[in-house]
Amino acid sequence: MKKVLTLGLILIGLVGCTKDDVFIEPTQQVKTELQIANKVGIKLETAFVTSEVAMNVKSEIAQTATIKIFDIANKVISKEVVNVKAGDNILKVYTSALPSSAYRIGLYDTNGNQLGITDFNKL
C-alpha cells in the first residue's frame, strides 16, 4: 500500500511540475478616458476628483518613476516613487486628504526629467 501511495504522489508531483504548452498573459484593458496617444505621459480618468481617481502612467521602458502632486502655488505636496512597466500602467490616486482646490500632477524619471503633467480639481 505504501508503494502505491508513494508512486501516486510522485506521479502527481511530476504532472504538477510539467511546463504548460500555452501561456496566456492577461492584457490590461485601458479605458478610452485613460488612453494616451504618445509613447510616454500621464492622464487622469477625469479632471474633477472627489476621493480617488484612476490614472494611466505610460512609459517607453520599465523604470522607477516619481509622481508628484503640486498645489496652486506650484509647491510639491505629495510625492511617490513607483515602478512602472513599459506601456500603460493603471494606478489609483487617493485625494481624500487634499482640501478642495486646483492641483497639478506630474510624472518624472529617475533623473528628474518630466515625462508628463496634467491638472485636476479636487471637489
Secondary structure, DSSP 8 states (H G I E B T S, - for coil): -HHHHHHHHHHHHHHHTS--S----------GGG--SSSSEEEES-SEESSEEEEEEEESS-EEEEEEEE-TTS-EEEEEEEEE-SEEEEEEEE-TTS-SEEEEEEEE-TT--EEEEEEEEE-
